[in-house]
Amino acid sequence: MYEIFQNRTKRVQERMVEEGVDAFLVLSGEDYYYFTGDVRRQPRVLIPREGDPMLFVFAAEIEEAKRQTWITDIRGYRGLHEMMLGIIGFLKELGVDKPKMALEMEFATPHFLVERFKTANPLVEVVDAKPLVAPLRSIKEPEEVERIQRAAELADLGIQTAREVIRPGMTELEVATEVEYVLRKNGVDRLAFPMFVNSGYRSLWLHGMATRKPIDKGDLIIVDIGPVYMGYCADICRTFSVGEPSEEARRLYGLYREMQRRALEVAGPGVPIHKIEAQIEEVLKDDGYEEHFIRGFIHGIGLAFEEMPFPTIFPEDVLVPLESGMTLAFGHPNLSVPGIGGVRVEDTVLLEEEGPVYLTRSPRDEIIVV
């Protein structure tokens, strides 16, 4: 039952040997699930370079954690100082003058945790866990692909629901509430990020949310949804128009579709992301819209809605060559032109040896008119 999680732990230990890392302290829920198969708030797993990992849980959770994970060394704590003493004790037992400890340094790790760990362990060298974990998580196993596929189907349902409910006079929040209710009823764990319903002038925004702004006739609307199914995310975005869009908006949307088409045409195993971005920039250059677009068209997706490769956060990821088995979002930033509005179409795809395959399948050839 737990063999897949034990094998992942062995693989990360092999990478720890390669990187000269003595221990990896898991802080994020995504990595905790990846290595244990368990879902838990504030998980803490210490994976040594050799030997079995240790799981630290609140004292009242020990028995339940034994039933939910394969880890046998489970240590309870009633205060954070007890957990820290357990980690410090392990590091002392290593007998290394300055042990190297890997921590996740991404979205899920608050800065204060890293700083407090450094303060409590001044002789420990803290390094980023990304080189250990990202290469493993970026290539999806068949079971992971199945869950992402189901999340993608739910993403399509979310877009269909938005199409059915959007009407002039509704607020963005009302639309988001209707969509999330339907998704929850159909098996979504949660949304990976607050749903975007960016209407009118807010369609120009790169990031978004649903607000109390009423939707007006003539608005362009960016709807971006990240359903999570059994821990795994999909990502989809479509552009809506309340009433017939202007010819300028249609042209802008057609340009975005050409960008996505060109990106998918070029993408394949061994192709670095910067080569795909270069193709997109050629499309924009030909039409004179380079200044209205932010780089970062592609990002990985899986247990997190943005994971390696994601060059919007880590610019060096543009050098990462794509590999078969990656799941990726194509269409991350808006194409935003003041006076016209913002447009975007984003899909979740699986990269196979032959090329990308759409996992999200909502209609994408035209702006969705409601």
Beta strands, then each sheet from edge to edge (+ up, - down):
strand 1: 23-26
strand 2: 44-48
strand 3: 54-58
strand 4: 73-77
strand 5: 100-103
strand 6: 125-128
strand 7: 190-191
strand 8: 196-199
strand 9: 220-225
strand 10: 227-229
strand 11: 232-233
strand 12: 236-241
strand 13: 298-300
strand 14: 327-330
strand 15: 335-337
strand 16: 341-343
strand 17: 347-352
strand 18: 355-358
strand 19: 368-369
sheet 1: 4+ 3+ 2- 1+ 5+ 6+
sheet 2: 7+ 10- 11+
sheet 3: 8+ 9- 12+ 19+
sheet 4: 13+ 14- 17+ 18-
sheet 5: 15+ 16-
end
